[in-house]
Amino acid sequence: MSTVYVVGLGPGAEEQMTVRAQKVLEHCPVLIGYNVYIDLVKEQFPEKTFLSTPMRKEPERCRMAFEEAEKGQDVAMICSGDAGVYGMAGLIFEIGKEYPEIQIEVVPGITAASGGAAVLGAPLMHDFAVISLSDLLTPWETIEKRLHAAGMADFVICLYNPSSKKRADYLQKACDILLQYREGENICGYVKNIGREGEAYRILSLKELRDTKVDMFTTVFIGNSRTMELNGRMVTPRGYKLL
């Protein structure tokens, strides 16, 4: 029985891919993914067959993976970060109902929340929420409710997809919501190009973040009421008593 592996590549750099992900990609003769993700591994696996679809063709991409697996070969569906965090794992399982003879296995990877947190310091040491500001698949009204709930509960908040050309003011809108629950000096941070060339980070206040321009390759971290800046790093105390 053939298997479709849904593989998280991590941030993109080869050394940040898990050993298990590396072995699965070495094993599978066919690698399928979004064009940008295929480009991340093409040089590393030049002997493989690569198939891709553009953005917004995710269902077609999943069916392509199952059709290739029906030929009697194992297939890797690749995603950036972790395949089960805003990745392709869920859709693969949904479409997999049409292909009961094909096995599905998810291979985890480093997601932007954990990868970016390591760059900033230790912002996720306590309860946190991950929210995508993309309204492509989720209505903005729903995103607003989640921002209000996370702000009210004093979660550390990690924002994926904070801005794009069509959503240039979405981070500003999110900050305006959170400023109803947080002080303007609340510690925040962001990381661009996590684990890739051009990686950069900044620690700043929530009121400064509100007027900051970011892009889709940026992950934003908004601290809770106890998050602090320590020696240039963003740290959320876990609550240990220091002797």
C-alpha positions as CSV (number, residue, x, y, z in Angstrom):
1,M,0.0,0.0,0.0
2,S,1.4,3.4,-1.0
3,T,1.7,6.3,1.4
4,V,1.2,10.1,1.1
5,Y,3.6,11.7,3.5
6,V,2.7,15.3,4.5
7,V,6.1,16.8,5.3
8,G,6.8,20.0,7.2
9,L,10.1,21.4,5.9
10,G,10.6,23.9,8.8
11,P,11.6,27.5,8.1
12,G,13.4,26.6,4.9
13,A,17.0,26.2,5.8
14,E,18.3,22.6,5.3
15,E,19.8,22.4,8.8
16,Q,16.4,23.2,10.3
17,M,14.6,20.3,8.7
18,T,14.1,17.4,11.0
19,V,16.0,14.1,10.4
20,R,12.8,12.3,9.9
21,A,11.6,14.8,7.2
22,Q,15.0,14.5,5.5
23,K,14.7,10.7,5.4
24,V,11.1,10.8,4.1
25,L,12.2,13.1,1.2
26,E,15.1,10.8,0.4
27,H,12.7,7.9,0.3
28,C,9.9,9.3,-1.8
29,P,10.4,9.4,-5.6
30,V,7.8,12.2,-6.1
31,L,7.7,15.5,-4.2
32,I,4.7,17.7,-4.6
33,G,4.1,21.2,-3.3
34,Y,3.5,24.9,-3.8
35,N,6.1,26.4,-6.2
36,V,7.9,28.3,-3.6
37,Y,8.3,25.3,-1.3
38,I,9.5,23.1,-4.2
39,D,12.2,25.6,-4.9
40,L,13.5,25.1,-1.3
41,V,14.4,21.5,-1.9
42,K,15.1,21.2,-5.6
43,E,18.8,21.5,-5.4
44,Q,19.0,19.1,-2.5
45,F,17.1,16.4,-4.3
46,P,17.8,16.8,-8.0
47,E,16.9,13.2,-8.9
48,K,13.3,13.5,-7.7
49,T,10.2,14.1,-9.8
50,F,8.7,17.5,-8.7
51,L,5.1,18.4,-9.3
52,S,3.6,21.7,-8.2
53,T,0.5,24.0,-8.4
54,P,0.2,27.7,-7.7
55,M,-1.5,29.3,-4.7
56,R,-5.2,28.7,-4.4
57,K,-4.9,25.3,-6.1
58,E,-4.5,23.3,-2.9
59,P,-7.3,20.7,-3.5
60,E,-5.9,20.0,-7.0
61,R,-2.5,19.6,-5.4
62,C,-3.8,17.1,-2.9
63,R,-5.6,15.0,-5.5
64,M,-2.4,15.0,-7.6
65,A,-0.6,13.5,-4.6
66,F,-3.1,10.7,-4.3
67,E,-3.2,10.0,-8.1
68,E,0.6,9.6,-8.0
69,A,0.4,7.3,-5.0
70,E,-2.2,5.2,-6.9
71,K,0.6,4.4,-9.3
72,G,2.2,2.4,-6.5
73,Q,4.8,4.8,-5.3
74,D,5.2,6.8,-2.0
75,V,4.7,10.6,-2.4
76,A,5.7,13.5,-0.2
77,M,3.4,16.6,0.0
78,I,5.7,19.3,1.3
79,C,4.8,22.4,3.3
80,S,6.9,25.1,5.0
81,G,6.9,25.1,8.8
82,D,4.7,22.3,10.2
83,A,2.3,20.6,7.9
84,G,-0.3,20.5,10.6
85,V,-0.2,24.2,11.4
86,Y,-1.9,26.1,8.6
87,G,-0.4,23.5,6.3
88,M,-1.8,20.8,4.0
89,A,-2.3,18.0,6.6
90,G,-6.0,18.7,7.2
91,L,-6.9,19.0,3.5
92,I,-5.0,15.8,2.7
93,F,-7.1,13.9,5.3
94,E,-10.3,15.4,4.0
95,I,-9.6,14.5,0.4
96,G,-8.0,11.2,1.5
97,K,-11.6,9.9,2.2
98,E,-11.8,9.5,-1.6
99,Y,-8.7,7.3,-1.7
100,P,-9.2,4.8,1.2
101,E,-6.5,2.5,-0.2
102,I,-3.8,5.1,0.3
103,Q,-2.1,5.6,3.7
104,I,-1.5,9.1,5.1
105,E,1.4,10.0,7.4
106,V,2.2,13.4,8.8
107,V,5.8,14.4,9.4
108,P,6.1,17.5,11.7
109,G,8.4,20.4,11.2
110,I,9.5,23.6,13.0
111,T,6.6,26.1,12.7
112,A,7.1,29.9,12.5
113,A,5.9,30.3,16.1
114,S,8.7,28.2,17.6
115,G,11.3,29.2,15.0
116,G,10.6,32.9,15.5
117,A,10.4,32.6,19.2
118,A,13.9,31.1,19.3
119,V,15.2,34.1,17.4
120,L,13.5,36.6,19.7
121,G,14.5,34.9,22.9
122,A,11.7,33.1,24.9
123,P,8.4,34.9,24.3
124,L,6.2,31.7,24.4
125,M,7.2,30.5,27.9
126,H,3.5,30.7,29.0
127,D,0.1,30.1,27.5
128,F,-0.1,31.5,24.0
129,A,-2.5,31.7,21.0
130,V,-1.6,31.5,17.3
131,I,-3.9,33.5,15.0
132,S,-3.6,34.0,11.3
133,L,-4.7,37.4,10.0
134,S,-5.3,36.0,6.5
135,D,-9.0,36.3,5.7
136,L,-8.7,34.1,2.5
137,L,-10.3,31.1,4.2
138,T,-11.5,32.7,7.5
139,P,-13.9,35.7,7.7
140,W,-12.4,38.8,9.2
141,E,-15.3,38.9,11.7
142,T,-14.1,35.5,13.1
143,I,-10.5,36.7,13.3
144,E,-11.7,39.8,15.2
145,K,-13.5,37.6,17.7
146,R,-10.4,35.5,18.3
147,L,-8.2,38.6,18.8
148,H,-10.6,40.0,21.3
149,A,-10.7,36.6,23.2
150,A,-7.0,36.2,23.2
151,G,-6.5,39.8,24.3
152,M,-9.0,39.5,27.1
153,A,-7.4,36.3,28.3
154,D,-3.9,37.9,28.4
155,F,-2.4,35.2,26.1
156,V,0.9,35.8,24.4
157,I,-0.2,36.1,20.8
158,C,1.6,34.9,17.7
159,L,0.3,36.4,14.4
160,Y,0.8,34.5,11.1
161,N,0.2,36.2,7.7
162,P,0.1,39.7,9.3
163,S,-0.1,41.7,6.1
164,S,-0.1,41.6,2.4
165,K,-0.7,44.1,-0.5
166,K,-4.4,43.5,-0.2
167,R,-4.4,43.5,3.6
168,A,-2.0,46.3,4.2
169,D,-3.8,47.6,7.3
170,Y,-4.7,44.3,9.0
171,L,-1.8,44.3,11.5
172,Q,-2.9,47.9,12.5
173,K,-6.5,46.6,12.9
174,A,-5.2,43.8,15.1
175,C,-3.2,46.1,17.3
176,D,-6.1,48.5,17.7
177,I,-8.1,45.5,19.1
178,L,-5.4,44.4,21.4
179,L,-4.8,48.0,22.7
180,Q,-8.2,47.6,24.3
181,Y,-6.7,45.0,26.6
182,R,-2.9,45.8,26.7
183,E,-0.9,48.9,27.5
184,G,0.8,50.7,24.6
185,E,4.2,49.8,26.1
186,N,3.4,46.1,26.0
187,I,6.5,44.3,24.7
188,C,6.2,42.8,21.2
189,G,8.5,41.5,18.5
190,Y,8.7,40.3,15.0
191,V,10.9,38.2,12.9
192,K,11.4,38.3,9.1
193,N,12.5,35.4,7.0
194,I,12.8,33.0,9.9
195,G,15.6,30.5,9.2
196,R,16.3,31.9,5.8
197,E,18.6,34.4,4.1
198,G,17.9,37.9,5.3
199,E,16.6,36.9,8.7
200,A,16.0,39.9,11.0
201,Y,14.2,40.7,14.1
202,R,13.1,43.7,16.2
203,I,11.7,44.1,19.7
204,L,9.3,47.0,20.1
205,S,6.2,48.2,21.9
206,L,2.6,47.5,20.9
207,K,2.0,51.1,20.0
208,E,5.1,51.1,17.8
209,L,4.1,47.8,16.2
210,R,0.7,49.3,15.3
211,D,2.5,51.7,12.8
212,T,5.1,49.1,11.5
213,K,4.9,47.8,8.0
214,V,5.4,44.0,7.7
215,D,4.9,41.4,5.0
216,M,3.8,37.8,4.6
217,F,7.3,36.5,5.4
218,T,7.1,38.1,8.9
219,T,5.8,36.5,12.1
220,V,4.6,38.8,14.9
221,F,4.7,38.2,18.6
222,I,2.7,40.2,21.1
223,G,3.6,39.6,24.7
224,N,1.3,39.2,27.6
225,S,1.1,41.7,30.5
226,R,4.3,40.1,32.1
227,T,6.4,39.8,29.0
228,M,9.6,41.9,29.2
229,E,12.7,42.8,27.3
230,L,15.9,41.4,28.9
231,N,19.3,42.2,27.4
232,G,17.8,42.8,24.0
233,R,15.6,39.7,24.0
234,M,11.9,39.1,24.4
235,V,11.1,37.0,27.4
236,T,7.8,35.9,29.0
237,P,8.3,34.6,32.6
238,R,7.1,31.1,33.3
239,G,6.5,32.0,36.9
240,Y,9.4,30.3,38.7
241,K,10.5,31.8,42.0
242,L,14.1,33.0,41.7
243,L,16.2,32.3,44.8
